[in-house]
Amino acid sequence: MPNALHNTIARPVIEVRKLNLWYGDFRALKDVSAAFRENMITAIIGPSGCGKSTLLRTFNRMNDLVEGVRTSGSIMVDGVNIIGSDADLIDLRKKVGMVFQRPNPFPLSVSENILFGLKIHGLVSERNELDAIVEKSLRAVLLWDDLKDRLSKSALSLSLEQKQKLCIARLIAVKPEVLLMDEPCSTLDPQATARIEELMRELKRDYTIIIVTHNMQQAARVSDEAGFMLLGEMVEFGATAQVFTAPRDKRTEDYITGRYG
């Protein structure tokens, strides 16, 4: 379990204050408050349907794609409230990228996948710069040695683990600040899961990582801080060691020890 003590004064990159979210009449998030800090891995845990993924998707406004969604409260990203009609969603989604549960490479070559976001954001530059970006992004996710001779091959031909790493490389190419990971290992075998977890530890040197996971052992292994959610509420939030070994709320203790959920 990582030690978060040296990071206790790390600045919050994302601050959530009294956040509520409704899908139509259903209130999916209830007065959620939490701070997600720089160069740390924060895990959001809780039973299915508790609001984990809904919360994660508010950080880059992906819930906007669902009809009938409305929110109240605030989400501050680098000091700017992203809830509101004047938020620049293109800039936000460049700054806050997401890795999904099931790897979703595009039906393009390996290199075209990595450069896709740059082209969308109008950041395409000289050819030699693009080659360098492809190499740097693949090296960052420990894929360069495996794929350097397969850059023109279809990304759909890769293994599940390679596809997930490629999706992370695709995000890294546009230089985000925050990586959101929604159950990123749920389709992977234990060996691939261990390698993705090791990659997360490497990446937190340069990125703030927020992971939603149903796997409490994974949360305990990789995260510096953790939040336990239940029925749309953030029941408890703090250093992972404290949440797992000395929870302040009985509902957290019941979940951690298997008496609930």
Buried (B, 14 or more C-beta within 10 A) or exposed (E): BBEBEEBEEBEBBBBBBEBBBBBEEEBBBBBBEBBBBBBBBBBBBBBEBBBBBBBBBBBBBBBEEEEEBEBEBBBBBBEBBBBEEEBEEEEBBBBBBBBBBEBBBBEBBBBBBBBBBBEEBEBEEEEEEBEEBBBBBBBBBBBBEBBEEBBEEBBEEBEEBBBBBBBBBBBBBBBBBBBBBBBBBBBBEEEBBBBBBEBBEEBBEBBBBBBBBBBBEBBBBBBBBBBBBBBBBBBBBBBBBBBBEEBEEEBBBBBBEEEEB
